[in-house]
């Protein structure tokens, strides 16, 4: 995919400087303040990170060395020989210092039916759950899958694992039984923590049933712990299943804390790559936690007394770093949002902002576009004067959506922090600082501390200077960087570090404009970003070809008004299969069944053939253009084995919506 957008007009030239009010209270009140700290973080990384590690985190045993790395072999270590515990840093130290402060506000699917827990209660609940795990044989290093709705127990479960040194593997509760099974087996999980059912936007999601189906083929799973969300009747197998609440109530609210090594794995989180098999990205304890906490503090300008809300699901990295670990490590009050942006209506976010007095609000461009199209009335109806900072993550934010968010939601008062990062980076990598950075709508602006972005050409040479475009890479390691891929270190090295020696390769294209601002232009590999959910086209293709009628499939992204990118599938049928709505429905179902509803193709084109080179390689560039209804410059098609197929595909494309 071209790393550069087709037209330069996509890059807005307007600049929004921070307001005086914002500067007056921000941690970083000017660009000079940002630059001074940033420069130090890259010029003297060891001194900078040592200082941050000692001031932001509690240690049981001091580290002896700040970092050690070798990109060639993918060895990255931070804070060597230090011992600490993420749960202690996120819970215990706050329970003793600010025990009655609200830690979590659970915002239930039904507005107003949620509840809050303070740091002391959080500590008791996490300890009880940790004891339940220990009494079922879960020990340090064991893996535990978490397949949960956005309820308090989901956060207790993550922190309980961290407390005893177990490694959590959260699987988004929208994934199918098959996807869940693969993630449990790849990580060799000993237990699964789930709930009877989930509720989102008033709809019931049968989680326990999905777990039952998955676990049938998971020989390592000994126990399934079940929280109750709806209380509806569900299948229960007493030899394997454990009701979580009574088990927790039977435990003491104290639990010894494991002193883990800085480099012990905190969690695995599966994400999509350009091949069919999802990658179990491994994050370790100290570096990850420090990066999450420090970025939360600066990017959201977190101050005591704030009510901070990131509405991401804990099934994705954003939920890990900015619902749970970052804010709790900073002793913040963080919101856990169970619902969807349009339930009961498109004013849900702003009604919640008003009712809870939210100060920072962090969501995705998709959600912004989905509520913006319902009209400004839904925003204006609610008092948003508590808001100070607005955040965006997951995909490029188009300037129109940015401006709507800034003007309508933030009344022009609140800076929009467009944060670029990835599952593998652990925390925010490129983002404005709210009191310092003059904003440009659609640009993630400048790097976070310790992050050295570079723009590479296709041969992997650094392109110096401003006003340049290319591949976004990062020079040198940063603390929150992923350390490996579960069971496949080779893939880790080859995907991220070996394409061009000395750099971490992001897979994104970017432009560094005349003023040095970074603009992320989207993936340059076969990964698509649908509603901020990252998906490998190969995964969707593998799901499609399991349908007996599908001989071959090629999947690409295409521009979608709300989702950013939609999923477009070209399908070649086996002999004897007839094209028709029923078949299209079956093909879509195949994807829902294998991956999950969020991966359902938006459009399926039954193709007479695919544009292939004489050596049999599919020309995806052409497929992307046709899917995008961009028939202008298809490039040289004379090298195709059958150039007439292009005309046929264009004709068909014109007939489907
Ligand atoms: O393409 C970039 C896009 O999302 C990808 C990472 O996806 P994932 O690992 O699921 O993490 C999403 C949440 C951090 C990136 O490679 N992306 C993420 N944030 C932005 C973005 N693209 C443009 N602007 C962003 N702010």
Boltz pocket constraint, residues with backbone or C-beta under 6 A from the ligand:
constraints:
  - pocket:
      binder: B
      contacts: [[A, 271], [A, 317], [A, 318], [A, 392], [A, 393], [A, 394], [A, 395], [A, 396], [A, 397], [A, 418], [A, 419], [A, 420], [A, 421], [A, 422], [A, 423], [A, 424], [A, 430], [A, 444], [A, 506], [A, 507], [A, 508], [A, 520], [A, 521], [A, 522], [A, 523], [A, 529], [A, 532], [A, 533], [A, 534]]
      max_distance: 6.0
